[in-house]
Amino acid sequence: MENKKEKFKSILIKLKGIRYIVLVLIIAGGLFYWFQIRPSKIYSKCDTSATTLARDLYKFNNPYNLKEIERGIQNRDSYDSYYKKCLRSKGINK
């Protein structure tokens, strides 16, 4: 009878240890996502968005420069402005 109780207690102790390990892994995974993966996705989306908006603005202001429009020329200041606004709206200050 005592032997079964001791086995049961040792199993419970091992389960508590596993719970803590799982908890630490979940927290570490969440922190990794929040500080590594999430910002890289935001940078990528903001880059795409800023590029599109800057090109559209350039096309609007320079409708007769067809060669430059085909090459994807854009105004660098417009791109930087759109990019910074996008980052700030997503909670990243740069």
Distance bins in CASP14 RR format, pairs under 12 A and 6 or more apart:
PFRMAT RR
TARGET T0000
AUTHOR 0000-0000-0000
RMODE 2
METHOD distances of the structure
MODEL  1
1 7 0 0 0 0 0 1 0 0 0 0 0
1 8 0 0 0 0 0 1 0 0 0 0 0
2 8 0 0 0 0 0 1 0 0 0 0 0
2 9 0 0 0 0 0 1 0 0 0 0 0
3 9 0 0 0 0 0 1 0 0 0 0 0
3 10 0 0 0 0 0 1 0 0 0 0 0
4 10 0 0 0 0 0 1 0 0 0 0 0
4 11 0 0 0 0 0 1 0 0 0 0 0
5 11 0 0 0 0 0 1 0 0 0 0 0
5 12 0 0 0 0 0 1 0 0 0 0 0
6 12 0 0 0 0 0 1 0 0 0 0 0
6 13 0 0 0 0 0 1 0 0 0 0 0
7 13 0 0 0 0 0 1 0 0 0 0 0
7 14 0 0 0 0 0 1 0 0 0 0 0
8 14 0 0 0 0 0 1 0 0 0 0 0
8 15 0 0 0 0 0 1 0 0 0 0 0
9 15 0 0 0 0 0 1 0 0 0 0 0
9 16 0 0 0 0 0 1 0 0 0 0 0
10 16 0 0 0 0 0 1 0 0 0 0 0
10 17 0 0 0 0 0 1 0 0 0 0 0
11 17 0 0 0 0 0 1 0 0 0 0 0
11 18 0 0 0 0 0 1 0 0 0 0 0
12 18 0 0 0 0 0 1 0 0 0 0 0
12 19 0 0 0 0 0 1 0 0 0 0 0
13 19 0 0 0 0 0 1 0 0 0 0 0
13 20 0 0 0 0 0 1 0 0 0 0 0
14 20 0 0 0 0 0 1 0 0 0 0 0
14 21 0 0 0 0 0 1 0 0 0 0 0
15 21 0 0 0 0 0 1 0 0 0 0 0
15 22 0 0 0 0 0 1 0 0 0 0 0
16 22 0 0 0 0 0 1 0 0 0 0 0
16 23 0 0 0 0 0 1 0 0 0 0 0
17 23 0 0 0 0 1 0 0 0 0 0 0
17 24 0 0 0 0 0 1 0 0 0 0 0
18 24 0 0 0 0 0 1 0 0 0 0 0
18 25 0 0 0 0 0 1 0 0 0 0 0
19 25 0 0 0 0 0 1 0 0 0 0 0
19 26 0 0 0 0 0 1 0 0 0 0 0
20 26 0 0 0 0 0 1 0 0 0 0 0
20 27 0 0 0 0 0 1 0 0 0 0 0
21 27 0 0 0 0 0 1 0 0 0 0 0
21 28 0 0 0 0 0 1 0 0 0 0 0
22 28 0 0 0 0 0 1 0 0 0 0 0
22 29 0 0 0 0 0 1 0 0 0 0 0
23 29 0 0 0 0 0 1 0 0 0 0 0
23 30 0 0 0 0 0 1 0 0 0 0 0
24 30 0 0 0 0 0 1 0 0 0 0 0
24 31 0 0 0 0 0 1 0 0 0 0 0
25 31 0 0 0 0 0 1 0 0 0 0 0
25 32 0 0 0 0 0 1 0 0 0 0 0
26 32 0 0 0 0 0 1 0 0 0 0 0
26 33 0 0 0 0 0 1 0 0 0 0 0
27 33 0 0 0 0 0 1 0 0 0 0 0
27 34 0 0 0 0 0 1 0 0 0 0 0
28 34 0 0 0 0 0 1 0 0 0 0 0
28 35 0 0 0 0 0 1 0 0 0 0 0
28 36 0 0 0 0 0 1 0 0 0 0 0
29 35 0 0 0 0 1 0 0 0 0 0 0
29 36 0 0 0 0 1 0 0 0 0 0 0
29 37 0 0 0 0 1 0 0 0 0 0 0
29 38 0 0 0 0 0 1 0 0 0 0 0
30 36 0 0 0 0 1 0 0 0 0 0 0
30 37 0 0 0 0 1 0 0 0 0 0 0
30 38 0 0 0 0 1 0 0 0 0 0 0
31 37 0 0 0 0 0 1 0 0 0 0 0
31 38 0 0 0 0 0 1 0 0 0 0 0
32 38 0 0 0 0 1 0 0 0 0 0 0
32 39 0 0 0 0 0 1 0 0 0 0 0
32 40 0 0 0 0 0 1 0 0 0 0 0
33 39 0 0 0 0 1 0 0 0 0 0 0
33 40 0 0 0 0 0 1 0 0 0 0 0
33 41 0 0 0 0 1 0 0 0 0 0 0
34 40 0 0 0 0 0 1 0 0 0 0 0
34 41 0 0 0 0 0 1 0 0 0 0 0
34 42 0 0 0 0 0 1 0 0 0 0 0
34 91 0 0 0 0 0 1 0 0 0 0 0
34 92 0 0 0 0 0 1 0 0 0 0 0
35 42 0 0 0 0 0 1 0 0 0 0 0
35 92 0 0 0 0 0 1 0 0 0 0 0
36 42 0 0 0 0 0 1 0 0 0 0 0
36 43 0 0 0 0 0 1 0 0 0 0 0
37 43 0 0 0 0 0 1 0 0 0 0 0
37 44 0 0 0 0 0 1 0 0 0 0 0
38 44 0 0 0 0 0 1 0 0 0 0 0
38 45 0 0 0 0 0 1 0 0 0 0 0
38 90 0 0 0 0 1 0 0 0 0 0 0
38 91 0 0 0 0 0 1 0 0 0 0 0
38 92 0 0 0 0 1 0 0 0 0 0 0
39 45 0 0 0 0 0 1 0 0 0 0 0
39 46 0 0 0 0 0 1 0 0 0 0 0
39 87 0 0 0 0 1 0 0 0 0 0 0
39 90 0 0 0 0 1 0 0 0 0 0 0
39 91 0 0 0 0 1 0 0 0 0 0 0
39 92 1 0 0 1 0 0 0 0 0 0 0
39 93 0 0 0 0 0 1 0 0 0 0 0
39 94 0 0 0 0 1 0 0 0 0 0 0
40 46 0 0 0 0 0 1 0 0 0 0 0
40 47 0 0 0 0 0 1 0 0 0 0 0
40 90 0 0 0 0 0 1 0 0 0 0 0
40 92 0 0 0 0 0 1 0 0 0 0 0
41 47 0 0 0 0 0 1 0 0 0 0 0
41 48 0 0 0 0 0 1 0 0 0 0 0
41 90 0 0 0 0 1 0 0 0 0 0 0
41 92 0 0 0 0 0 1 0 0 0 0 0
42 48 0 0 0 0 0 1 0 0 0 0 0
42 49 0 0 0 0 0 1 0 0 0 0 0
42 50 0 0 0 0 0 1 0 0 0 0 0
42 83 0 0 0 0 0 1 0 0 0 0 0
42 86 0 0 0 0 1 0 0 0 0 0 0
42 87 1 0 0 1 0 0 0 0 0 0 0
42 88 0 0 0 0 0 1 0 0 0 0 0
42 89 0 0 0 0 1 0 0 0 0 0 0
42 90 1 0 1 0 0 0 0 0 0 0 0
42 91 1 0 0 1 0 0 0 0 0 0 0
42 92 1 0 1 0 0 0 0 0 0 0 0
42 93 0 0 0 0 0 1 0 0 0 0 0
42 94 0 0 0 0 0 1 0 0 0 0 0
43 49 0 0 0 0 0 1 0 0 0 0 0
43 50 0 0 0 0 0 1 0 0 0 0 0
43 83 0 0 0 0 1 0 0 0 0 0 0
43 84 0 0 0 0 0 1 0 0 0 0 0
43 86 0 0 0 0 1 0 0 0 0 0 0
43 87 1 0 0 1 0 0 0 0 0 0 0
43 90 0 0 0 0 1 0 0 0 0 0 0
43 91 0 0 0 0 0 1 0 0 0 0 0
43 92 1 0 0 1 0 0 0 0 0 0 0
43 94 0 0 0 0 1 0 0 0 0 0 0
44 50 0 0 0 0 0 1 0 0 0 0 0
44 51 0 0 0 0 0 1 0 0 0 0 0
44 83 0 0 0 0 0 1 0 0 0 0 0
44 86 0 0 0 0 0 1 0 0 0 0 0
44 87 0 0 0 0 0 1 0 0 0 0 0
44 90 0 0 0 0 0 1 0 0 0 0 0
45 51 0 0 0 0 0 1 0 0 0 0 0
45 52 0 0 0 0 0 1 0 0 0 0 0
45 82 0 0 0 0 0 1 0 0 0 0 0
45 83 0 0 0 0 0 1 0 0 0 0 0
45 86 1 0 0 1 0 0 0 0 0 0 0
45 87 0 0 0 0 1 0 0 0 0 0 0
45 89 0 0 0 0 0 1 0 0 0 0 0
45 90 1 0 0 1 0 0 0 0 0 0 0
45 92 0 0 0 0 0 1 0 0 0 0 0
46 52 0 0 0 0 0 1 0 0 0 0 0
46 53 0 0 0 0 0 1 0 0 0 0 0
46 54 0 0 0 0 0 1 0 0 0 0 0
46 79 0 0 0 0 0 1 0 0 0 0 0
46 80 0 0 0 0 0 1 0 0 0 0 0
46 81 0 0 0 0 0 1 0 0 0 0 0
46 82 0 0 0 0 1 0 0 0 0 0 0
46 83 1 0 1 0 0 0 0 0 0 0 0
46 84 0 0 0 0 1 0 0 0 0 0 0
46 85 0 0 0 0 1 0 0 0 0 0 0
46 86 1 1 0 0 0 0 0 0 0 0 0
46 87 1 0 1 0 0 0 0 0 0 0 0
46 88 0 0 0 0 1 0 0 0 0 0 0
46 89 0 0 0 0 1 0 0 0 0 0 0
46 90 1 0 0 1 0 0 0 0 0 0 0
46 91 0 0 0 0 0 1 0 0 0 0 0
46 92 0 0 0 0 1 0 0 0 0 0 0
46 94 0 0 0 0 1 0 0 0 0 0 0
47 53 0 0 0 0 0 1 0 0 0 0 0
47 54 0 0 0 0 0 1 0 0 0 0 0
47 74 0 0 0 0 0 1 0 0 0 0 0
47 79 0 0 0 0 1 0 0 0 0 0 0
47 80 0 0 0 0 0 1 0 0 0 0 0
47 82 0 0 0 0 1 0 0 0 0 0 0
47 83 1 0 0 1 0 0 0 0 0 0 0
47 84 0 0 0 0 0 1 0 0 0 0 0
47 86 0 0 0 0 1 0 0 0 0 0 0
47 87 0 0 0 0 1 0 0 0 0 0 0
48 54 0 0 0 0 0 1 0 0 0 0 0
48 55 0 0 0 0 0 1 0 0 0 0 0
48 79 0 0 0 0 0 1 0 0 0 0 0
48 82 0 0 0 0 0 1 0 0 0 0 0
48 83 0 0 0 0 0 1 0 0 0 0 0
48 86 0 0 0 0 1 0 0 0 0 0 0
49 55 0 0 0 0 0 1 0 0 0 0 0
49 56 0 0 0 0 0 1 0 0 0 0 0
49 79 0 0 0 0 0 1 0 0 0 0 0
49 82 1 0 0 1 0 0 0 0 0 0 0
49 83 0 0 0 0 1 0 0 0 0 0 0
49 84 0 0 0 0 0 1 0 0 0 0 0
49 85 0 0 0 0 1 0 0 0 0 0 0
49 86 1 0 1 0 0 0 0 0 0 0 0
49 87 0 0 0 0 0 1 0 0 0 0 0
49 89 0 0 0 0 0 1 0 0 0 0 0
49 90 0 0 0 0 0 1 0 0 0 0 0
50 56 0 0 0 0 0 1 0 0 0 0 0
50 57 0 0 0 0 0 1 0 0 0 0 0
50 74 0 0 0 0 1 0 0 0 0 0 0
50 75 0 0 0 0 0 1 0 0 0 0 0
50 76 0 0 0 0 0 1 0 0 0 0 0
50 77 0 0 0 0 0 1 0 0 0 0 0
50 78 0 0 0 0 1 0 0 0 0 0 0
50 79 1 0 1 0 0 0 0 0 0 0 0
50 80 1 0 0 1 0 0 0 0 0 0 0
50 81 0 0 0 0 1 0 0 0 0 0 0
50 82 1 1 0 0 0 0 0 0 0 0 0
50 83 1 1 0 0 0 0 0 0 0 0 0
50 84 0 0 0 0 1 0 0 0 0 0 0
50 85 0 0 0 0 1 0 0 0 0 0 0
50 86 1 0 0 1 0 0 0 0 0 0 0
50 87 0 0 0 0 1 0 0 0 0 0 0
50 89 0 0 0 0 0 1 0 0 0 0 0
51 57 0 0 0 0 0 1 0 0 0 0 0
51 58 0 0 0 0 0 1 0 0 0 0 0
51 72 0 0 0 0 1 0 0 0 0 0 0
51 73 0 0 0 0 0 1 0 0 0 0 0
51 74 1 0 0 1 0 0 0 0 0 0 0
51 75 0 0 0 0 0 1 0 0 0 0 0
51 76 0 0 0 0 0 1 0 0 0 0 0
51 78 0 0 0 0 0 1 0 0 0 0 0
51 79 1 0 0 1 0 0 0 0 0 0 0
51 80 0 0 0 0 0 1 0 0 0 0 0
51 82 0 0 0 0 1 0 0 0 0 0 0
51 83 0 0 0 0 1 0 0 0 0 0 0
51 86 0 0 0 0 0 1 0 0 0 0 0
52 58 0 0 0 0 0 1 0 0 0 0 0
52 59 0 0 0 0 0 1 0 0 0 0 0
52 72 0 0 0 0 0 1 0 0 0 0 0
52 74 0 0 0 0 1 0 0 0 0 0 0
52 78 0 0 0 0 0 1 0 0 0 0 0
52 79 0 0 0 0 1 0 0 0 0 0 0
52 82 0 0 0 0 1 0 0 0 0 0 0
52 83 0 0 0 0 0 1 0 0 0 0 0
52 86 0 0 0 0 0 1 0 0 0 0 0
53 59 0 0 0 0 0 1 0 0 0 0 0
53 60 0 0 0 0 0 1 0 0 0 0 0
53 74 0 0 0 0 1 0 0 0 0 0 0
53 75 0 0 0 0 0 1 0 0 0 0 0
53 78 1 0 0 1 0 0 0 0 0 0 0
53 79 0 0 0 0 1 0 0 0 0 0 0
53 80 0 0 0 0 0 1 0 0 0 0 0
53 81 0 0 0 0 1 0 0 0 0 0 0
53 82 1 0 1 0 0 0 0 0 0 0 0
53 83 0 0 0 0 1 0 0 0 0 0 0
53 85 0 0 0 0 1 0 0 0 0 0 0
53 86 0 0 0 0 1 0 0 0 0 0 0
54 60 0 0 0 0 0 1 0 0 0 0 0
54 61 0 0 0 0 0 1 0 0 0 0 0
54 72 0 0 0 0 1 0 0 0 0 0 0
54 73 0 0 0 0 1 0 0 0 0 0 0
54 74 1 0 1 0 0 0 0 0 0 0 0
54 75 1 0 1 0 0 0 0 0 0 0 0
54 76 1 0 0 1 0 0 0 0 0 0 0
54 77 0 0 0 0 1 0 0 0 0 0 0
54 78 1 0 1 0 0 0 0 0 0 0 0
54 79 1 1 0 0 0 0 0 0 0 0 0
54 80 0 0 0 0 1 0 0 0 0 0 0
54 81 0 0 0 0 1 0 0 0 0 0 0
54 82 1 0 1 0 0 0 0 0 0 0 0
54 83 0 0 0 0 1 0 0 0 0 0 0
54 85 0 0 0 0 0 1 0 0 0 0 0
54 86 0 0 0 0 0 1 0 0 0 0 0
55 61 0 0 0 0 0 1 0 0 0 0 0
55 62 0 0 0 0 0 1 0 0 0 0 0
55 65 0 0 0 0 0 1 0 0 0 0 0
55 68 0 0 0 0 0 1 0 0 0 0 0
55 69 1 0 0 1 0 0 0 0 0 0 0
55 70 0 0 0 0 0 1 0 0 0 0 0
55 71 0 0 0 0 0 1 0 0 0 0 0
55 72 1 0 1 0 0 0 0 0 0 0 0
55 73 1 0 0 1 0 0 0 0 0 0 0
55 74 1 0 1 0 0 0 0 0 0 0 0
55 75 0 0 0 0 1 0 0 0 0 0 0
55 76 0 0 0 0 0 1 0 0 0 0 0
55 78 0 0 0 0 1 0 0 0 0 0 0
55 79 0 0 0 0 1 0 0 0 0 0 0
55 82 0 0 0 0 0 1 0 0 0 0 0
56 62 0 0 0 0 0 1 0 0 0 0 0
56 63 0 0 0 0 0 1 0 0 0 0 0
56 69 0 0 0 0 0 1 0 0 0 0 0
56 72 0 0 0 0 0 1 0 0 0 0 0
56 74 0 0 0 0 1 0 0 0 0 0 0
56 75 0 0 0 0 0 1 0 0 0 0 0
56 78 0 0 0 0 1 0 0 0 0 0 0
56 79 0 0 0 0 0 1 0 0 0 0 0
56 82 0 0 0 0 0 1 0 0 0 0 0
57 63 0 0 0 0 0 1 0 0 0 0 0
57 69 0 0 0 0 0 1 0 0 0 0 0
57 73 0 0 0 0 0 1 0 0 0 0 0
57 74 1 0 0 1 0 0 0 0 0 0 0
57 75 1 0 0 1 0 0 0 0 0 0 0
57 76 0 0 0 0 0 1 0 0 0 0 0
57 77 0 0 0 0 0 1 0 0 0 0 0
57 78 1 0 1 0 0 0 0 0 0 0 0
57 79 0 0 0 0 1 0 0 0 0 0 0
57 81 0 0 0 0 1 0 0 0 0 0 0
57 82 0 0 0 0 1 0 0 0 0 0 0
58 64 0 0 0 0 0 1 0 0 0 0 0
58 65 0 0 0 0 1 0 0 0 0 0 0
58 66 0 0 0 0 0 1 0 0 0 0 0
58 68 1 0 0 1 0 0 0 0 0 0 0
58 69 1 0 0 1 0 0 0 0 0 0 0
58 70 0 0 0 0 0 1 0 0 0 0 0
58 71 0 0 0 0 0 1 0 0 0 0 0
58 72 0 0 0 0 1 0 0 0 0 0 0
58 73 1 0 0 1 0 0 0 0 0 0 0
58 74 1 0 1 0 0 0 0 0 0 0 0
58 75 1 0 1 0 0 0 0 0 0 0 0
58 76 0 0 0 0 0 1 0 0 0 0 0
58 77 0 0 0 0 0 1 0 0 0 0 0
58 78 1 0 0 1 0 0 0 0 0 0 0
58 79 0 0 0 0 1 0 0 0 0 0 0
58 82 0 0 0 0 0 1 0 0 0 0 0
59 65 0 0 0 0 1 0 0 0 0 0 0
59 66 0 0 0 0 1 0 0 0 0 0 0
59 68 0 0 0 0 1 0 0 0 0 0 0
59 69 1 0 1 0 0 0 0 0 0 0 0
59 70 0 0 0 0 0 1 0 0 0 0 0
59 72 0 0 0 0 1 0 0 0 0 0 0
59 73 0 0 0 0 1 0 0 0 0 0 0
59 74 0 0 0 0 1 0 0 0 0 0 0
59 75 0 0 0 0 0 1 0 0 0 0 0
59 78 0 0 0 0 0 1 0 0 0 0 0
60 69 0 0 0 0 0 1 0 0 0 0 0
60 74 0 0 0 0 0 1 0 0 0 0 0
60 75 0 0 0 0 0 1 0 0 0 0 0
60 78 0 0 0 0 0 1 0 0 0 0 0
61 68 0 0 0 0 0 1 0 0 0 0 0
61 69 0 0 0 0 0 1 0 0 0 0 0
61 73 0 0 0 0 0 1 0 0 0 0 0
61 74 0 0 0 0 0 1 0 0 0 0 0
61 75 1 0 0 1 0 0 0 0 0 0 0
61 77 0 0 0 0 0 1 0 0 0 0 0
61 78 0 0 0 0 1 0 0 0 0 0 0
62 68 1 0 0 1 0 0 0 0 0 0 0
62 69 1 0 0 1 0 0 0 0 0 0 0
62 72 0 0 0 0 0 1 0 0 0 0 0
62 73 0 0 0 0 1 0 0 0 0 0 0
62 74 0 0 0 0 0 1 0 0 0 0 0
62 75 0 0 0 0 1 0 0 0 0 0 0
62 78 0 0 0 0 0 1 0 0 0 0 0
63 69 0 0 0 0 1 0 0 0 0 0 0
65 71 0 0 0 0 1 0 0 0 0 0 0
65 72 0 0 0 0 0 1 0 0 0 0 0
65 73 1 0 0 1 0 0 0 0 0 0 0
65 74 0 0 0 0 0 1 0 0 0 0 0
65 75 0 0 0 0 0 1 0 0 0 0 0
66 72 0 0 0 0 0 1 0 0 0 0 0
66 73 0 0 0 0 0 1 0 0 0 0 0
67 73 0 0 0 0 1 0 0 0 0 0 0
68 74 0 0 0 0 1 0 0 0 0 0 0
68 75 0 0 0 0 0 1 0 0 0 0 0
72 79 0 0 0 0 0 1 0 0 0 0 0
73 79 0 0 0 0 0 1 0 0 0 0 0
74 80 0 0 0 0 0 1 0 0 0 0 0
74 81 0 0 0 0 0 1 0 0 0 0 0
74 82 0 0 0 0 1 0 0 0 0 0 0
74 83 0 0 0 0 0 1 0 0 0 0 0
75 81 0 0 0 0 1 0 0 0 0 0 0
75 82 0 0 0 0 1 0 0 0 0 0 0
76 82 0 0 0 0 0 1 0 0 0 0 0
76 83 0 0 0 0 0 1 0 0 0 0 0
77 83 0 0 0 0 0 1 0 0 0 0 0
77 84 0 0 0 0 0 1 0 0 0 0 0
78 84 0 0 0 0 0 1 0 0 0 0 0
78 85 0 0 0 0 0 1 0 0 0 0 0
79 85 0 0 0 0 0 1 0 0 0 0 0
79 86 0 0 0 0 0 1 0 0 0 0 0
80 86 0 0 0 0 0 1 0 0 0 0 0
80 87 0 0 0 0 0 1 0 0 0 0 0
80 94 0 0 0 0 0 1 0 0 0 0 0
81 87 0 0 0 0 0 1 0 0 0 0 0
81 88 0 0 0 0 0 1 0 0 0 0 0
82 88 0 0 0 0 0 1 0 0 0 0 0
82 89 0 0 0 0 0 1 0 0 0 0 0
83 89 0 0 0 0 0 1 0 0 0 0 0
83 90 0 0 0 0 0 1 0 0 0 0 0
83 92 0 0 0 0 0 1 0 0 0 0 0
83 94 0 0 0 0 1 0 0 0 0 0 0
84 90 0 0 0 0 0 1 0 0 0 0 0
84 91 0 0 0 0 0 1 0 0 0 0 0
84 92 0 0 0 0 1 0 0 0 0 0 0
84 93 0 0 0 0 1 0 0 0 0 0 0
84 94 1 0 0 1 0 0 0 0 0 0 0
85 91 0 0 0 0 0 1 0 0 0 0 0
85 92 0 0 0 0 0 1 0 0 0 0 0
85 93 0 0 0 0 0 1 0 0 0 0 0
85 94 0 0 0 0 0 1 0 0 0 0 0
86 92 0 0 0 0 1 0 0 0 0 0 0
86 93 0 0 0 0 0 1 0 0 0 0 0
86 94 0 0 0 0 0 1 0 0 0 0 0
87 93 1 0 0 1 0 0 0 0 0 0 0
87 94 1 0 1 0 0 0 0 0 0 0 0
88 94 0 0 0 0 1 0 0 0 0 0 0
END
